[in-house]
């Protein structure tokens, strides 16, 4: 975290990746358990979503720690084609209570429940539930996972505090 003109900022990064082809549910559970332990030590919070071989993740904390964690993810053999979708400072954590929230959308059995989730995600990506773009990018890509339509990758540099 850092301060600019008396305002404390936390750094957020949203990324996506493909799971290694032979990843098991046990591998994913181990990844989440390890993440929770490591994130707690560095005061990192966030959420990891998995579906059908793809991950989307939002991590938040001190910029140096978030960047280091992203590089660890990029180097992790359980992840392939790791991409930063968006990163930026923000004034508050979205997942302040979770060292690493996790959901496996591959287990979704109920089509109606899936439609309900998409409607909820539409709300989270619309103007103002979260005024922070990186959080919106995370929820938008969770929605994309549910709809199987691919990831949004920001190629344009936004104004951000460094």
Residue, then its C-alpha position, 0 to 999 in steps of 0.5 A: x500500500x502507498x499514500x498519495x496526497x494523504x490517500x492510502x492506495x492498495x494495488x490490484x491486478x487481474x490476470x487469467x491463465x490456462x491450467x496445465x492440461x492434466x491439472x487435478x482437483x487436488x492440484x487446484x486445492x493445493x494451489x488454493x491452500x498454499x496461496x491462502x497461507x502465503x497471502x496471509x503472510x504478505x497481507x494479500x487478498x483476492x479471489x481465484x475462479x476456475x472453470x474448464x481449464x481456465x483461471x481468472x484471478x484478482x489479487x490486491x495488496x502492496x504493489x511490490x508484493x502483488x507484482x512478485x506474486x504475479x511473477x510467481x504465478x507466471x513461473x508456476x507450471x500449473x499455469x500456462x499462457x498467463x496474461x495480465x488483464x488489468x492492473x491499477x491502484x485503488x482506494x480500497x480492497x474488494x476482497x478484504x476478508x479473503x486471503x484467497x477466495x475460490x470457486x470452481x465454476x466447472x462444478x455448476x450443475x444448475x443452468x438456472x443458477x448459472x443464469x442467475x450468476x450471470x445476472x449478478x455479474x452484469x450488476x458487478x460490471x455495470x457502472x458503479x458497484x465498484x468504481x475501480x476498473x481492475x475489479x470490473x475487469x475481474x468480474x467481467x472475465x468471470x462472466x466471460x468464463x460462465x458464458x465461454x466467450x473468452x477473456x478481455x485483455x486491456x491493451x490500452x494504458x490507463x492513467x494510474x498512480x505509480 
